[in-house]
Every structure is written in structure tokens, then in C-alpha cells.
Amino acid sequence: MTDGYYHYPTIYKSNIVFVCEDDLWTVPADGGIARRLTTNLGISSHPALSPDGQLLAFIGREEGEAEVYVMPASGGSATRLTYLGSITTVLDWTPDGKIVIASSAGQPFFRLTPLYTLNPAGGQPEPLPYGPAVSISFGPDGGVVIGRRNEDLARWKRYRGGRTGDIWIDAKGKGKFKSLLKLKSNLASPMWIGERIYFLSDHEGIGNIYSCDAKGRKIQRHTHHEDFYVRQPDTDGRRIVYRAGADLYLFDPTQDGAGSTRKIEIDYHSPRAQRSRKFIKPERYLEQLALHPAGHSTALSVRGKVFSMANWDGAVFQYGPRQGVRSRLAEWFNDGKRLVMVSDATGEEALEIHTDASLPATEHTVERLEGLDLGRAVSLHVSPKEDVLVIANHRLELIYVNLNTRTTKLLDKSGYGRIAGIDWSPDGKWVAYGFRTSHHTCAIKLCQVETGETHFATSPHNFLDFGPSFDPGGKYLYFISYREFDPVYDRLYFDLNFPRGSRPYLLTLQENLPNPFMTMPPNMNNGDKPEDKAKNGEEKREVQPESKEEGGKDKNGDKRLQIDLDGIQQRVSAFPVAEGLYHQVKGVKDKVYFTSFPIEGSLGRNWSNRNSEAGRGALEWYDLVEQKKEFIVNGLNEFEVNR
């Protein structure tokens, strides 16, 4: 026998139905062997037994949306009753044998759930004149009691604000409701049994079952759970079955003292199919990828785990424990022998440095950097020259981390939004990043990491610029910008909007560099071929005097990137491509790659999962020597290049 996680119980006399492993099960109220009622592929929930105990209504997702089904309580095939396509819940049955549901169908907000009745034989839902509610119970003389705003106290423990759940009662069934009682707590799940109204409250700390009379007086406490909240109670008019933790309990109001509540001992046998190994499509859960500096391997973050593999063949290696740890944001160091990532192996997220898993086992090491105040990292970028990195976090900060000294430095912080793309300069001395300057604008900034000085590379208040990327030769800074104001007329409402608006841009980092998209007249280059023009142009640029801001070599003898900050915001040029929806831009030698996406409608799109729309983008490049654009491949969302 194994233990299950039991929830959503419902009762009729000696029969209890509950949910476990997303299926419906039945067990005697006195406990015993549980028997499975459904083996559906979809999720089953919110069962409710009919007043005569013969039928069972429940919510099923067998065909996608949460809809109402009905089946014999002893088991058998289920019949679908609704096609509402909205948030729907089975609440109870009316005394005359109709199913009561709450549904947001036809409502402007999903939390507005008016009540309806359904004939178990079929037909359209009939509205009840009670307004929105999340629970209902019927009493004698046509009385009705409903709960509003809160159906589960455990999801909002000890809440005392303005949206606490409350209970309304129509004692005579005449349509005149009044608030039942006022407690400084959440109230939920009213159940009318005899002369008293039973309900859930956590005004004494933990959610338990209480009761009062029909006038809201003589409040009594009936259960005394101190570890878990009482949740999802249901009654057949005599006893109450409920869940606390992962177990089911039965409360009998006719019993006194401790004997009124007992745990239902369930003899539960299941193959535990949901705990079996699953083989999924990893591309659906791809979070991030990073190319090896040499370009032959890739590090992947997939479903909370980090792997590395050769691009075209060979084994896949996992980093960190196989299970129980979430790792993400893996990046290679410039030596190609180590990876840095974010891991919660000890409970809190921290940076970890792993040696390449493809190396011999004797060379495998893991170094964890505890105690650094990094916030929750949303992106991580390693310097191409040193063991340092920058992190953008949920606090809208850009943080510099020296992995050798284990120190951090705050480089910048926005007051409006997260950092919108980061890239290191080829010499590792500068960082370019998208910086939110308002709720509607974003600019590209440059930070000199040694001094911490920051500078706006594009206009700070006019446009939406993001995703900067340095040219590997140190001549240009590429980025995407929404600054194309060419409105398009709407065919239906004759309105104007901007469905495209973006284009790749570049700015020249040295003031003596010409616009690369300007074609030189023939008499100025003596008829040279395009590649000769580029060569001659580069030779001319090399003899230009170095900028007074930067230039020369660093202490290691490496050439420092020259950036002329004076007038840099005026040295912006648009790529000669059509405006559209562009997401990324990255440069390689003499070429620039970028992605573009089609303009599509909103119907059928899953905005919460970017990988659900895989394969919609196109990858193209622009050849700076030949001055032409070329299509590469369709069917991607993101791309990476090695430098």
C-alpha cells in the first residue's frame, strides 16, 4: 500500500469520491480499498455526488478546456454537458437534482463567475439570480447561502485586506441576501446542515471548520488542525468530508468532542504512472544556449538542468545533480574549459563554476560562490578576456562580478524596467546594454567597467533601443530600435497603427569612421572592387589618430578598443533593410546577422510560453563588403554566434 495526495472529496452517505493523480477514485466513508473511477488522459477535478448518490458531476479537461461531465457514481462512461470554453467549476447539486456550476463564460474578467444550473440529462446552462459566487449550499425552506471571493483559504493564508471572502445568506429563499457574519478573516465554503451554517475561517490562525446559526450568531469551532488548513470541504447534509494536508477527514456534527473528527484510512494502490520517467521534446523547454568560444560545442539550459554537447555528434553531459536542483544561465569562460551558471543546490541561488564535463573525471571540479548579493539573475554574460562577468537581475540592476576576488560592483540601475540586452566589447573593457529610461523608452548605454562610468550611446528619451552587440573588429555597435514611424491603416476601423516600426541600426565607435552603407563614387576609389574598397578604407582608418578618450594598449599588451564618446549619439545609421519586427542583431567579420518575424494575428497564440511559437522567425545577414542582404534560414526564434 502507498500513500496518495488526496483532494477534492465529495460524500454521499457511505460513499466518498476524491481526486488523486488527476483521476477520480471512490472509497467507503469508513475507509478501505480505494477504487479508480476514471483513467482519463485529461485532468479530472471538482467532483460532486448527486442528492440521491447515483450520479457524479465533475470537471474534465479531456478535450482541452475545463468542462462539466457527468457519469454514474459507481463508474462508467462520462458524458460531456458543457462547451463553454472558460473557467468553470462544479459546486454542488440543487435539492431537485440539477448541477450547480460557476463559470466565467461571457464575462469580461475571469474572476467573475455567476452561477448556473445544468440538467444532468443535457441542455443549456440556466442562470441563477444570485450574482457571482464561488460556493453555494441549500438549506431548509428554500434557503440559500453563498460564498464570494475566496474558495480556498490556504492560498491566501491569514489575509486581512479588502478582498477577504464573505458569506451571504437568503434564509427564506425570497431573493433577499444579507451578510451572514463579520469576522476579521477570510471566510469560505459555507455548508448548511440542519439549523447551522458551517464554514471555513482562519481568524484564529489556521483554517478550520466553524459554524453559526442562520443569523450569524453562536459561533463554534469544530476542528482543531494546527499543521495544515482545512480545505475543499463537502457535505451530503449530514456529515462533512474535507482535506487537510494530503489526507482526508470526516467530521460528524452529531458527535461530540474529539470523536466528531477522524482521518479516513485509505488503502491506496496505484501504478503511479505520473511518477514514471517521461521522455519529452527538449526543445519545448529550452531556456538558453551558449556556444563554446571555439564554436564546436554548445551549453544548454533545459528544464532547470544544464548540459553541454558537441554540435553535431558525441555524448551529452549534465552538470550538477541529476534531480532536485535548478540550474540555469550557463555561459562558457573564454578559456573554453569552464562553465559558470546559477544554481540553487543549497536552497538559495548562487553562482557555480564547473569544469567542462567532457574532460576526464579527475579534472572535474565545482566551485560555489556563496554570499554574493546578486538578486535573482535574469541574464549573465562572461567577459571575453578575464574571469569577470556582468549580471542583470530582477531589481533592474546591472552588477559586475569579479570571480577571482569574489567581489561585486553595481554598475547601473533603471527605475523603469529590466536591462534589455548586454554585450561585452572585444577587449573586455566596455559593456553595452539596453537601459530603460521611462515606461516607453529604452536607450543603449556604455559602461567602462574599470571606472564604472556610464554614457548614453543613443538618445535617452526618444526611442526604444535594445539588444546591443559589438562588432568583433571594434568599429561598430549594432542594436535594434523602434524608431520607424510609418503608420498603417486598419481595414476595419480606418485607424492608424504601427505594426512594424523596427530595424537594425549601428553606430560608429570612432568618429573618423564613415557610414558603412554609403557607397563611394567611382572616381574616388578608381574603380576598385568592393573587397578592395573595404581594404583601402580600413587602411585609411588605421592611420587616423587615436581618440583622446580611449586607445593604445592595456597592461597585458592587448589593443584597447577606441570609443569616441563625443557626438556618438549622432553617429547612428539604419541598415538599408525594410522596417519590420526584428529581435536580434549580432556581428561577425564583415557581416551582420539578424532575425525578423512575420506580423501575425493574436488568436491562437500562447503569450506565456515563447517556445510554443517555435519556428516563426527568419535568419538573414547583411554583407558590409558587398552591401547586400541575404536570407539564411527560416524556422527559429533565437540564434548565437561565437566570437
ABEGO torsion letter per residue (X at the ends): XBBBBBBGBBBBEABBBBBBGGBBBBBBAAEEBBBBABBBABBBBGBBBBAAGABBBBBBAAAGBBBBBBBBAAEEBBBBABBAGBBBBBABBBAAGBBBBBBABGBABAABBBBBBBBAAEEBBBBBAAEBBABBBBBBGGBBBBBBGBABAAABBGBABAABBBBBBBAAGAGBBBBABBBBBBBBGBBBBEABBBBBBAAAGBBBBBBBBAAGBGBBBABABAABBBBGBBBAGABBBBBBEABBBBBBAABBEAAABBBBBBBBBBAGAAABBBBBBAAAABABBBBBAAGABBBBBBGGBBBBBBAABEBBBBBEBABGBBBBGBBBBAAGABBBBBBAAAGBBBBBBBBBAABBAAABBBBBBBGBBAEBBABBBBBAABBBBBBBBAAGBBBBBBAAAGBBBBABBBAABBBBEBBBBAAGABBBBBBBABAABBBBBBBBAAAGBBBBABBAAABBBBGBBBBAAGABBBBBBBABBBBBBBAAAGBBBBABGBBBBBBBABAABBBAABBBBAAAAGGBBAAAAAAAAAAAAAABBBBAABEEBBAAGBBBBBBBABGAAAABBBBBBBBBBBABBBBBBGBBBBBBBBBBBABGBBAABAAAABGABBBBBBBAAAGBBBBABBGBABBBBBX
